[in-house]
Amino acid sequence: MRALSTLAEKRALTIYDACYLELAMRSGFDLITLDRDLAAAAALDGVVVHAPGRSTAARVRRRYVAAPA
């Protein structure tokens, strides 16, 4: 827990975000997040970051309407 607290303070993250970062660092997995602060902290620690759906998340969703007959 002390290591997580240190990581959170070092990277200005919440403990919650520091847990994800520490898990990615320890396991060697890439991190998938839309959180820019977490992504920046991960990049500083050498963790590969993916931000899926950025282009699709901002799109307006359209409702499907039956075509006129």
Secondary structure, DSSP 4 states (H G I P E B T S, - for coil): -HHHHHHHHHHT--HHHHHHHHHHHHHT--EE-S-HHHHHHHHHTT--EE-TTHHHHTSPPPPP-PPP-
